[in-house]
Amino acid sequence: MALVNPSRLSSQFIDPAHPERVDYLQGSWRSLEAIFRFSIFGAIILTFLSSELSLFLRNTFIIMVLSEIGVLLSSIMVAYGFSRFEFQAGGGFSSC
């Protein structure tokens, strides 16, 4: 049952499987016992158990390795280029 119209005196509920069926509760809906209690630890465990975690970790590892190889190769090329340039002493450009 899903609470549709909460009120202090009477509340309206519907059945999600049969939305045309409407039930009324006389009294406060807060007095009802909760069926589902949310816990962050339980949500994390449920996520890890219901997902393909090994696939996600493998994809992350592949992207990480390829990006690190790209950074390493581009850094090597830039360092080689800087090693071949001769820089002026005193630095900067002259205005003459």
A tleap script that builds the chain and sets N, CA, C and O, in Angstrom:
source leaprc.protein.ff14SB
mol = sequence {
  NMET ALA LEU VAL ASN PRO SER ARG LEU SER
  SER GLN PHE ILE ASP PRO ALA HIE PRO GLU
  ARG VAL ASP TYR LEU GLN GLY SER TRP ARG
  SER LEU GLU ALA ILE PHE ARG PHE SER ILE
  PHE GLY ALA ILE ILE LEU THR PHE LEU SER
  SER GLU LEU SER LEU PHE LEU ARG ASN THR
  PHE ILE ILE MET VAL LEU SER GLU ILE GLY
  VAL LEU LEU SER SER ILE MET VAL ALA TYR
  GLY PHE SER ARG PHE GLU PHE GLN ALA GLY
  GLY GLY PHE SER SER CCYS
}
set mol.1.N position { 0.839 -1.176 0.000 }
set mol.1.CA position { 0.000 0.000 0.000 }
set mol.1.C position { 0.887 1.243 0.000 }
set mol.1.O position { 1.941 1.274 0.635 }
set mol.2.N position { 0.442 2.249 -0.716 }
set mol.2.CA position { 1.173 3.511 -0.808 }
set mol.2.C position { 0.294 4.639 -0.281 }
set mol.2.O position { -0.883 4.741 -0.625 }
set mol.3.N position { 0.877 5.468 0.545 }
set mol.3.CA position { 0.159 6.600 1.131 }
set mol.3.C position { 0.036 7.698 0.080 }
set mol.3.O position { 1.039 8.184 -0.443 }
set mol.4.N position { -1.201 8.084 -0.224 }
set mol.4.CA position { -1.444 9.084 -1.257 }
set mol.4.C position { -1.774 10.439 -0.651 }
set mol.4.O position { -1.203 11.458 -1.038 }
set mol.5.N position { -2.692 10.445 0.294 }
set mol.5.CA position { -3.174 11.693 0.865 }
set mol.5.C position { -3.117 11.598 2.389 }
set mol.5.O position { -4.082 11.161 3.016 }
set mol.6.N position { -1.983 12.008 2.997 }
set mol.6.CA position { -1.874 11.904 4.447 }
set mol.6.C position { -2.669 13.008 5.149 }
set mol.6.O position { -2.766 14.135 4.662 }
set mol.7.N position { -3.222 12.660 6.280 }
set mol.7.CA position { -3.960 13.623 7.091 }
set mol.7.C position { -3.925 13.150 8.540 }
set mol.7.O position { -3.627 11.987 8.813 }
set mol.8.N position { -4.231 14.054 9.467 }
set mol.8.CA position { -4.218 13.655 10.872 }
set mol.8.C position { -5.466 12.860 11.244 }
set mol.8.O position { -5.425 12.040 12.161 }
set mol.9.N position { -6.568 13.094 10.544 }
set mol.9.CA position { -7.822 12.427 10.897 }
set mol.9.C position { -8.080 11.175 10.075 }
set mol.9.O position { -8.524 10.166 10.623 }
set mol.10.N position { -7.814 11.214 8.781 }
set mol.10.CA position { -7.967 10.031 7.928 }
set mol.10.C position { -6.988 10.150 6.766 }
set mol.10.O position { -6.681 11.254 6.318 }
set mol.11.N position { -6.505 9.024 6.285 }
set mol.11.CA position { -5.510 9.003 5.212 }
set mol.11.C position { -5.981 8.093 4.099 }
set mol.11.O position { -6.738 7.146 4.316 }
set mol.12.N position { -5.517 8.401 2.908 }
set mol.12.CA position { -5.908 7.647 1.722 }
set mol.12.C position { -4.701 6.834 1.234 }
set mol.12.O position { -3.597 7.361 1.103 }
set mol.13.N position { -4.933 5.543 0.967 }
set mol.13.CA position { -3.902 4.636 0.479 }
set mol.13.C position { -4.352 4.020 -0.843 }
set mol.13.O position { -5.549 3.867 -1.083 }
set mol.14.N position { -3.388 3.665 -1.704 }
set mol.14.CA position { -3.702 2.902 -2.913 }
set mol.14.C position { -2.785 1.686 -2.963 }
set mol.14.O position { -1.714 1.665 -2.356 }
set mol.15.N position { -3.229 0.686 -3.693 }
set mol.15.CA position { -2.437 -0.513 -3.928 }
set mol.15.C position { -1.681 -0.300 -5.240 }
set mol.15.O position { -2.327 -0.150 -6.277 }
set mol.16.N position { -0.333 -0.278 -5.246 }
set mol.16.CA position { 0.418 -0.031 -6.487 }
set mol.16.C position { 0.118 -1.052 -7.578 }
set mol.16.O position { 0.191 -0.720 -8.761 }
set mol.17.N position { -0.216 -2.277 -7.212 }
set mol.17.CA position { -0.548 -3.294 -8.215 }
set mol.17.C position { -1.915 -3.030 -8.835 }
set mol.17.O position { -2.145 -3.373 -9.995 }
set mol.18.N position { -2.829 -2.421 -8.071 }
set mol.18.CA position { -4.180 -2.106 -8.549 }
set mol.18.C position { -4.498 -0.658 -8.164 }
set mol.18.O position { -5.137 -0.426 -7.138 }
set mol.19.N position { -4.062 0.326 -8.974 }
set mol.19.CA position { -4.239 1.736 -8.604 }
set mol.19.C position { -5.695 2.179 -8.480 }
set mol.19.O position { -5.984 3.193 -7.844 }
set mol.20.N position { -6.601 1.434 -9.075 }
set mol.20.CA position { -8.005 1.823 -8.972 }
set mol.20.C position { -8.590 1.530 -7.588 }
set mol.20.O position { -9.640 2.065 -7.233 }
set mol.21.N position { -7.919 0.691 -6.815 }
set mol.21.CA position { -8.382 0.325 -5.480 }
set mol.21.C position { -7.877 1.342 -4.460 }
set mol.21.O position { -6.666 1.504 -4.303 }
set mol.22.N position { -8.765 2.015 -3.778 }
set mol.22.CA position { -8.434 3.042 -2.791 }
set mol.22.C position { -8.928 2.591 -1.427 }
set mol.22.O position { -10.074 2.161 -1.291 }
set mol.23.N position { -8.073 2.685 -0.414 }
set mol.23.CA position { -8.449 2.353 0.957 }
set mol.23.C position { -8.274 3.591 1.833 }
set mol.23.O position { -7.409 4.429 1.577 }
set mol.24.N position { -9.093 3.691 2.853 }
set mol.24.CA position { -9.021 4.814 3.781 }
set mol.24.C position { -8.696 4.290 5.173 }
set mol.24.O position { -9.156 3.218 5.568 }
set mol.25.N position { -7.911 5.045 5.900 }
set mol.25.CA position { -7.562 4.718 7.278 }
set mol.25.C position { -8.079 5.846 8.164 }
set mol.25.O position { -7.754 7.015 7.955 }
set mol.26.N position { -8.872 5.487 9.133 }
set mol.26.CA position { -9.354 6.472 10.101 }
set mol.26.C position { -8.312 6.579 11.207 }
set mol.26.O position { -7.931 5.574 11.807 }
set mol.27.N position { -7.858 7.778 11.471 }
set mol.27.CA position { -6.832 7.996 12.479 }
set mol.27.C position { -5.527 8.424 11.823 }
set mol.27.O position { -5.459 8.598 10.606 }
set mol.28.N position { -4.517 8.588 12.622 }
set mol.28.CA position { -3.234 9.069 12.138 }
set mol.28.C position { -2.458 7.964 11.423 }
set mol.28.O position { -2.347 6.848 11.930 }
set mol.29.N position { -1.926 8.279 10.255 }
set mol.29.CA position { -1.112 7.315 9.513 }
set mol.29.C position { 0.232 7.096 10.194 }
set mol.29.O position { 0.903 6.099 9.929 }
set mol.30.N position { 0.629 8.008 11.062 }
set mol.30.CA position { 1.911 7.871 11.764 }
set mol.30.C position { 1.883 6.735 12.790 }
set mol.30.O position { 2.933 6.291 13.255 }
set mol.31.N position { 0.694 6.272 13.140 }
set mol.31.CA position { 0.594 5.177 14.114 }
set mol.31.C position { 0.854 3.812 13.470 }
set mol.31.O position { 0.968 2.811 14.178 }
set mol.32.N position { 0.948 3.761 12.137 }
set mol.32.CA position { 1.200 2.493 11.456 }
set mol.32.C position { 2.655 2.073 11.625 }
set mol.32.O position { 3.543 2.917 11.741 }
set mol.33.N position { 2.890 0.786 11.639 }
set mol.33.CA position { 4.249 0.261 11.766 }
set mol.33.C position { 4.934 0.295 10.404 }
set mol.33.O position { 4.355 -0.109 9.396 }
set mol.34.N position { 6.155 0.775 10.386 }
set mol.34.CA position { 6.908 0.871 9.130 }
set mol.34.C position { 7.351 -0.514 8.683 }
set mol.34.O position { 7.789 -1.334 9.490 }
set mol.35.N position { 7.231 -0.760 7.390 }
set mol.35.CA position { 7.646 -2.040 6.826 }
set mol.35.C position { 9.116 -1.985 6.417 }
set mol.35.O position { 9.860 -2.949 6.601 }
set mol.36.N position { 9.517 -0.856 5.865 }
set mol.36.CA position { 10.871 -0.713 5.342 }
set mol.36.C position { 11.619 0.334 6.149 }
set mol.36.O position { 11.126 1.443 6.356 }
set mol.37.N position { 12.805 -0.023 6.599 }
set mol.37.CA position { 13.678 0.917 7.293 }
set mol.37.C position { 14.941 1.087 6.448 }
set mol.37.O position { 15.620 0.112 6.123 }
set mol.38.N position { 15.242 2.322 6.102 }
set mol.38.CA position { 16.413 2.606 5.282 }
set mol.38.C position { 17.657 2.674 6.157 }
set mol.38.O position { 17.663 3.324 7.203 }
set mol.39.N position { 18.706 1.994 5.714 }
set mol.39.CA position { 20.004 2.122 6.375 }
set mol.39.C position { 21.066 2.250 5.290 }
set mol.39.O position { 21.032 1.522 4.299 }
set mol.40.N position { 21.989 3.154 5.469 }
set mol.40.CA position { 23.011 3.409 4.463 }
set mol.40.C position { 23.912 2.190 4.292 }
set mol.40.O position { 24.319 1.874 3.174 }
set mol.41.N position { 24.227 1.503 5.390 }
set mol.41.CA position { 25.085 0.312 5.302 }
set mol.41.C position { 24.388 -0.782 4.499 }
set mol.41.O position { 25.014 -1.434 3.663 }
set mol.42.N position { 23.102 -0.983 4.747 }
set mol.42.CA position { 22.343 -1.980 3.993 }
set mol.42.C position { 22.244 -1.626 2.522 }
set mol.42.O position { 22.275 -2.515 1.671 }
set mol.43.N position { 22.123 -0.330 2.203 }
set mol.43.CA position { 22.050 0.105 0.811 }
set mol.43.C position { 23.368 -0.152 0.086 }
set mol.43.O position { 23.372 -0.552 -1.078 }
set mol.44.N position { 24.484 0.078 0.773 }
set mol.44.CA position { 25.793 -0.168 0.165 }
set mol.44.C position { 25.992 -1.658 -0.095 }
set mol.44.O position { 26.450 -2.043 -1.171 }
set mol.45.N position { 25.654 -2.489 0.871 }
set mol.45.CA position { 25.784 -3.937 0.696 }
set mol.45.C position { 24.898 -4.411 -0.452 }
set mol.45.O position { 25.335 -5.209 -1.282 }
set mol.46.N position { 23.666 -3.929 -0.507 }
set mol.46.CA position { 22.751 -4.314 -1.580 }
set mol.46.C position { 23.278 -3.888 -2.944 }
set mol.46.O position { 23.133 -4.623 -3.921 }
set mol.47.N position { 23.885 -2.713 -3.020 }
set mol.47.CA position { 24.448 -2.238 -4.282 }
set mol.47.C position { 25.588 -3.136 -4.738 }
set mol.47.O position { 25.652 -3.505 -5.910 }
set mol.48.N position { 26.483 -3.490 -3.831 }
set mol.48.CA position { 27.602 -4.340 -4.208 }
set mol.48.C position { 27.150 -5.744 -4.597 }
set mol.48.O position { 27.722 -6.347 -5.506 }
set mol.49.N position { 26.145 -6.264 -3.929 }
set mol.49.CA position { 25.679 -7.617 -4.233 }
set mol.49.C position { 24.871 -7.676 -5.526 }
set mol.49.O position { 24.900 -8.691 -6.222 }
set mol.50.N position { 24.156 -6.616 -5.856 }
set mol.50.CA position { 23.281 -6.664 -7.018 }
set mol.50.C position { 23.940 -6.137 -8.288 }
set mol.50.O position { 23.361 -6.271 -9.366 }
set mol.51.N position { 25.121 -5.548 -8.202 }
set mol.51.CA position { 25.768 -5.001 -9.390 }
set mol.51.C position { 26.913 -5.906 -9.834 }
set mol.51.O position { 27.358 -6.796 -9.109 }
set mol.52.N position { 27.365 -5.642 -11.046 }
set mol.52.CA position { 28.498 -6.388 -11.593 }
set mol.52.C position { 29.772 -5.627 -11.225 }
set mol.52.O position { 30.383 -4.971 -12.069 }
set mol.53.N position { 30.151 -5.723 -9.982 }
set mol.53.CA position { 31.262 -4.941 -9.456 }
set mol.53.C position { 32.579 -5.282 -10.155 }
set mol.53.O position { 33.391 -4.388 -10.396 }
set mol.54.N position { 32.802 -6.541 -10.481 }
set mol.54.CA position { 34.057 -6.918 -11.142 }
set mol.54.C position { 34.173 -6.255 -12.514 }
set mol.54.O position { 35.266 -5.858 -12.919 }
set mol.55.N position { 33.058 -6.131 -13.229 }
set mol.55.CA position { 33.067 -5.453 -14.525 }
set mol.55.C position { 33.399 -3.974 -14.362 }
set mol.55.O position { 34.176 -3.420 -15.140 }
set mol.56.N position { 32.814 -3.338 -13.357 }
set mol.56.CA position { 33.075 -1.924 -13.117 }
set mol.56.C position { 34.532 -1.695 -12.737 }
set mol.56.O position { 35.154 -0.749 -13.220 }
set mol.57.N position { 35.078 -2.540 -11.886 }
set mol.57.CA position { 36.475 -2.389 -11.476 }
set mol.57.C position { 37.422 -2.630 -12.639 }
set mol.57.O position { 38.428 -1.933 -12.773 }
set mol.58.N position { 37.113 -3.612 -13.484 }
set mol.58.CA position { 37.957 -3.892 -14.649 }
set mol.58.C position { 37.970 -2.701 -15.596 }
set mol.58.O position { 39.036 -2.298 -16.063 }
set mol.59.N position { 36.802 -2.129 -15.889 }
set mol.59.CA position { 36.733 -0.977 -16.777 }
set mol.59.C position { 37.490 0.218 -16.198 }
set mol.59.O position { 38.185 0.923 -16.930 }
set mol.60.N position { 37.361 0.447 -14.908 }
set mol.60.CA position { 38.073 1.542 -14.257 }
set mol.60.C position { 39.577 1.328 -14.347 }
set mol.60.O position { 40.318 2.273 -14.619 }
set mol.61.N position { 40.036 0.112 -14.126 }
set mol.61.CA position { 41.462 -0.187 -14.186 }
set mol.61.C position { 41.998 0.023 -15.602 }
set mol.61.O position { 43.091 0.564 -15.764 }
set mol.62.N position { 41.256 -0.390 -16.625 }
set mol.62.CA position { 41.696 -0.220 -18.018 }
set mol.62.C position { 41.826 1.268 -18.347 }
set mol.62.O position { 42.827 1.682 -18.931 }
set mol.63.N position { 40.841 2.066 -17.985 }
set mol.63.CA position { 40.893 3.499 -18.267 }
set mol.63.C position { 42.041 4.152 -17.507 }
set mol.63.O position { 42.718 5.026 -18.047 }
set mol.64.N position { 42.268 3.741 -16.264 }
set mol.64.CA position { 43.347 4.304 -15.463 }
set mol.64.C position { 44.708 4.001 -16.093 }
set mol.64.O position { 45.551 4.892 -16.196 }
set mol.65.N position { 44.931 2.766 -16.511 }
set mol.65.CA position { 46.219 2.376 -17.092 }
set mol.65.C position { 46.459 3.120 -18.403 }
set mol.65.O position { 47.561 3.620 -18.630 }
set mol.66.N position { 45.445 3.201 -19.272 }
set mol.66.CA position { 45.621 3.895 -20.550 }
set mol.66.C position { 45.899 5.380 -20.355 }
set mol.66.O position { 46.731 5.946 -21.064 }
set mol.67.N position { 45.228 6.014 -19.416 }
set mol.67.CA position { 45.473 7.442 -19.181 }
set mol.67.C position { 46.857 7.673 -18.580 }
set mol.67.O position { 47.511 8.659 -18.918 }
set mol.68.N position { 47.311 6.796 -17.706 }
set mol.68.CA position { 48.657 6.947 -17.141 }
set mol.68.C position { 49.732 6.745 -18.212 }
set mol.68.O position { 50.752 7.435 -18.194 }
set mol.69.N position { 49.522 5.822 -19.132 }
set mol.69.CA position { 50.474 5.631 -20.242 }
set mol.69.C position { 50.513 6.882 -21.105 }
set mol.69.O position { 51.589 7.307 -21.528 }
set mol.70.N position { 49.351 7.480 -21.375 }
set mol.70.CA position { 49.296 8.716 -22.161 }
set mol.70.C position { 50.013 9.861 -21.479 }
set mol.70.O position { 50.736 10.612 -22.134 }
set mol.71.N position { 49.828 10.009 -20.185 }
set mol.71.CA position { 50.509 11.069 -19.430 }
set mol.71.C position { 52.014 10.843 -19.454 }
set mol.71.O position { 52.779 11.789 -19.643 }
set mol.72.N position { 52.443 9.615 -19.267 }
set mol.72.CA position { 53.872 9.309 -19.259 }
set mol.72.C position { 54.514 9.608 -20.613 }
set mol.72.O position { 55.579 10.222 -20.667 }
set mol.73.N position { 53.882 9.182 -21.702 }
set mol.73.CA position { 54.450 9.416 -23.033 }
set mol.73.C position { 54.489 10.899 -23.383 }
set mol.73.O position { 55.488 11.372 -23.925 }
set mol.74.N position { 53.430 11.639 -23.087 }
set mol.74.CA position { 53.436 13.076 -23.397 }
set mol.74.C position { 54.456 13.811 -22.530 }
set mol.74.O position { 55.085 14.758 -23.004 }
set mol.75.N position { 54.635 13.409 -21.290 }
set mol.75.CA position { 55.642 14.043 -20.424 }
set mol.75.C position { 57.054 13.784 -20.935 }
set mol.75.O position { 57.909 14.668 -20.881 }
set mol.76.N position { 57.297 12.588 -21.424 }
set mol.76.CA position { 58.622 12.263 -21.980 }
set mol.76.C position { 58.905 13.125 -23.201 }
set mol.76.O position { 60.013 13.641 -23.349 }
set mol.77.N position { 57.913 13.291 -24.084 }
set mol.77.CA position { 58.132 14.103 -25.298 }
set mol.77.C position { 58.362 15.570 -24.952 }
set mol.77.O position { 59.222 16.210 -25.558 }
set mol.78.N position { 57.625 16.115 -24.004 }
set mol.78.CA position { 57.800 17.512 -23.607 }
set mol.78.C position { 59.160 17.692 -22.927 }
set mol.78.O position { 59.836 18.691 -23.174 }
set mol.79.N position { 59.570 16.758 -22.085 }
set mol.79.CA position { 60.871 16.853 -21.421 }
set mol.79.C position { 62.005 16.789 -22.441 }
set mol.79.O position { 63.000 17.498 -22.293 }
set mol.80.N position { 61.878 15.963 -23.461 }
set mol.80.CA position { 62.909 15.888 -24.505 }
set mol.80.C position { 62.995 17.215 -25.255 }
set mol.80.O position { 64.084 17.704 -25.554 }
set mol.81.N position { 61.824 17.790 -25.556 }
set mol.81.CA position { 61.819 19.079 -26.246 }
set mol.81.C position { 62.479 20.173 -25.412 }
set mol.81.O position { 63.251 20.969 -25.947 }
set mol.82.N position { 62.192 20.228 -24.121 }
set mol.82.CA position { 62.827 21.226 -23.252 }
set mol.82.C position { 64.321 20.991 -23.139 }
set mol.82.O position { 65.074 21.952 -22.982 }
set mol.83.N position { 64.773 19.757 -23.213 }
set mol.83.CA position { 66.211 19.492 -23.082 }
set mol.83.C position { 66.979 19.952 -24.321 }
set mol.83.O position { 68.186 20.178 -24.229 }
set mol.84.N position { 66.334 20.096 -25.462 }
set mol.84.CA position { 67.000 20.497 -26.698 }
set mol.84.C position { 67.004 22.009 -26.910 }
set mol.84.O position { 67.762 22.497 -27.748 }
set mol.85.N position { 66.189 22.761 -26.187 }
set mol.85.CA position { 66.174 24.212 -26.317 }
set mol.85.C position { 67.281 24.824 -25.490 }
set mol.85.O position { 67.626 24.334 -24.414 }
set mol.86.N position { 67.846 25.933 -26.027 }
set mol.86.CA position { 68.814 26.697 -25.248 }
set mol.86.C position { 68.113 27.954 -24.775 }
set mol.86.O position { 67.537 28.687 -25.580 }
set mol.87.N position { 68.155 28.210 -23.480 }
set mol.87.CA position { 67.498 29.372 -22.897 }
set mol.87.C position { 68.526 30.458 -22.645 }
set mol.87.O position { 69.670 30.171 -22.292 }
set mol.88.N position { 68.111 31.728 -22.830 }
set mol.88.CA position { 69.006 32.863 -22.598 }
set mol.88.C position { 69.181 33.079 -21.103 }
set mol.88.O position { 68.260 32.871 -20.313 }
set mol.89.N position { 70.388 33.503 -20.733 }
set mol.89.CA position { 70.638 33.834 -19.334 }
set mol.89.C position { 69.919 35.144 -19.025 }
set mol.89.O position { 69.881 36.036 -19.872 }
set mol.90.N position { 69.372 35.270 -17.874 }
set mol.90.CA position { 68.648 36.475 -17.492 }
set mol.90.C position { 67.174 36.345 -17.775 }
set mol.90.O position { 66.374 37.051 -17.161 }
set mol.91.N position { 66.794 35.498 -18.654 }
set mol.91.CA position { 65.395 35.202 -18.937 }
set mol.91.C position { 64.646 36.365 -19.545 }
set mol.91.O position { 65.100 37.506 -19.461 }
set mol.92.N position { 63.559 36.108 -20.129 }
set mol.92.CA position { 62.687 37.131 -20.687 }
set mol.92.C position { 63.119 37.580 -22.065 }
set mol.92.O position { 64.133 37.126 -22.594 }
set mol.93.N position { 62.335 38.481 -22.642 }
set mol.93.CA position { 62.606 39.001 -23.965 }
set mol.93.C position { 63.146 40.423 -23.842 }
set mol.93.O position { 62.786 41.157 -22.922 }
set mol.94.N position { 64.001 40.798 -24.768 }
set mol.94.CA position { 64.518 42.173 -24.760 }
set mol.94.C position { 63.603 43.048 -25.616 }
set mol.94.O position { 62.967 42.557 -26.548 }
set mol.95.N position { 63.537 44.331 -25.303 }
set mol.95.CA position { 62.649 45.231 -26.025 }
set mol.95.C position { 63.336 45.847 -27.241 }
set mol.95.O position { 62.690 46.583 -27.987 }
set mol.96.N position { 64.626 45.574 -27.469 }
set mol.96.CA position { 65.336 46.162 -28.617 }
set mol.96.C position { 65.187 45.376 -29.858 }
set mol.96.O position { 65.730 45.753 -30.897 }
savepdb mol mol.pdb
quit
